[in-house]
Amino acid sequence: MRGLVAVLLAVITGMFCSFVTYLPEIGDVNTAPNQHVTPTYISRSVEDTGSPNVVTGVIIDYRGFDTMWETSVMFLAGLTTVLLLTSNKVGRRPEEEPEDPEEGDVVK
Amino acid sequence: MRDGFGGIVLSTAFRLLVPFSIVYGVYILCFGEYSPGGGFQAGALLAVGVLLSRMILGEKARFNIDGKTSVVMAGVGTFLYTLVGWITLFGGGLFLEYDFMPIKLEPMHEMHAMAIFIIEIGVTICVMMTIINLMDSIIKRGDDDGSIE
């Protein structure tokens, strides 16, 4: 059963990897995003958003809702890490055990 | 870590580095619309300024921001972003529709630019305070263990 699952996973991974070669090349002018989406953003970004930087216009004006949740995710991730760091005992240095009283007597 | 590890060399370099990084962070924040940059990068730079002063001068540093304040301010930064959305919502538009900001400026895209700037300030505060908060908790953990004297 485990061998079958492994073979299946290997076949699926091989299919995914071989499909990559059929994707259009990066920067190809004839693909759909480069023919419709990108020229629209470049030509309309300044008068729509008032920002000369197209990247800022896209991430904050056109995709503002996305960036809002990105900021929230970053805040929550930081908060969770702080909670883990302040409460968790894993990885801390163990507390020092009190010395054995008999050994102390011997030393004296 | 409460005392910092500044010597004469580090303290002199600190006087040169920290004002430069803070001024550069504010520059990146204000010119994020016109040039590469924006809220996330500006927040990281401002946090570097605060953290360097914390690490070199210790807890008596003038720029020091403690853990509780940084948690509150990170929430405030995230809220500032959402507040712009609510302002436009109450102004009659959709959520984050910047045409309905309360201050009317004549070309329509000037209102967009103003809203973008407010949002960048919110993102900056959130990123800066989150980084400071992480560093503060790590330093406190070291202090509790006694691993860093």
HADDOCK unambig.tbl for C-alpha pairs under 7 A between the chains (distance, minus, plus):
assign (segid A and resid 47 and name CA) (segid B and resid 109 and name CA) 6.24 0.50 0.50
assign (segid A and resid 48 and name CA) (segid B and resid 109 and name CA) 6.00 0.50 0.50
assign (segid A and resid 49 and name CA) (segid B and resid 109 and name CA) 5.36 0.50 0.50
assign (segid A and resid 49 and name CA) (segid B and resid 112 and name CA) 5.42 0.50 0.50
assign (segid A and resid 49 and name CA) (segid B and resid 113 and name CA) 6.57 0.50 0.50
assign (segid A and resid 50 and name CA) (segid B and resid 109 and name CA) 4.32 0.50 0.50
assign (segid A and resid 50 and name CA) (segid B and resid 110 and name CA) 5.72 0.50 0.50
assign (segid A and resid 50 and name CA) (segid B and resid 112 and name CA) 5.92 0.50 0.50
assign (segid A and resid 50 and name CA) (segid B and resid 113 and name CA) 5.23 0.50 0.50
assign (segid A and resid 51 and name CA) (segid B and resid 33 and name CA) 5.45 0.50 0.50
assign (segid A and resid 51 and name CA) (segid B and resid 34 and name CA) 6.71 0.50 0.50
assign (segid A and resid 51 and name CA) (segid B and resid 113 and name CA) 6.10 0.50 0.50
assign (segid A and resid 52 and name CA) (segid B and resid 33 and name CA) 6.46 0.50 0.50
assign (segid A and resid 52 and name CA) (segid B and resid 34 and name CA) 5.48 0.50 0.50
assign (segid A and resid 53 and name CA) (segid B and resid 33 and name CA) 5.56 0.50 0.50
assign (segid A and resid 53 and name CA) (segid B and resid 34 and name CA) 5.27 0.50 0.50
assign (segid A and resid 53 and name CA) (segid B and resid 35 and name CA) 6.33 0.50 0.50
assign (segid A and resid 56 and name CA) (segid B and resid 33 and name CA) 6.05 0.50 0.50
assign (segid A and resid 60 and name CA) (segid B and resid 116 and name CA) 6.56 0.50 0.50
assign (segid A and resid 64 and name CA) (segid B and resid 96 and name CA) 6.94 0.50 0.50
assign (segid A and resid 68 and name CA) (segid B and resid 81 and name CA) 6.68 0.50 0.50
assign (segid A and resid 71 and name CA) (segid B and resid 78 and name CA) 6.53 0.50 0.50
assign (segid A and resid 71 and name CA) (segid B and resid 123 and name CA) 6.56 0.50 0.50
assign (segid A and resid 72 and name CA) (segid B and resid 78 and name CA) 6.30 0.50 0.50
assign (segid A and resid 75 and name CA) (segid B and resid 74 and name CA) 6.73 0.50 0.50
assign (segid A and resid 75 and name CA) (segid B and resid 126 and name CA) 6.68 0.50 0.50
assign (segid A and resid 75 and name CA) (segid B and resid 130 and name CA) 6.39 0.50 0.50
assign (segid A and resid 78 and name CA) (segid B and resid 130 and name CA) 5.76 0.50 0.50
assign (segid A and resid 78 and name CA) (segid B and resid 134 and name CA) 6.60 0.50 0.50
assign (segid A and resid 82 and name CA) (segid B and resid 134 and name CA) 5.92 0.50 0.50
assign (segid A and resid 82 and name CA) (segid B and resid 137 and name CA) 6.07 0.50 0.50
assign (segid A and resid 85 and name CA) (segid B and resid 137 and name CA) 6.70 0.50 0.50
assign (segid A and resid 86 and name CA) (segid B and resid 137 and name CA) 6.57 0.50 0.50
assign (segid A and resid 86 and name CA) (segid B and resid 141 and name CA) 6.74 0.50 0.50
assign (segid A and resid 92 and name CA) (segid B and resid 145 and name CA) 6.78 0.50 0.50
assign (segid A and resid 93 and name CA) (segid B and resid 145 and name CA) 6.07 0.50 0.50
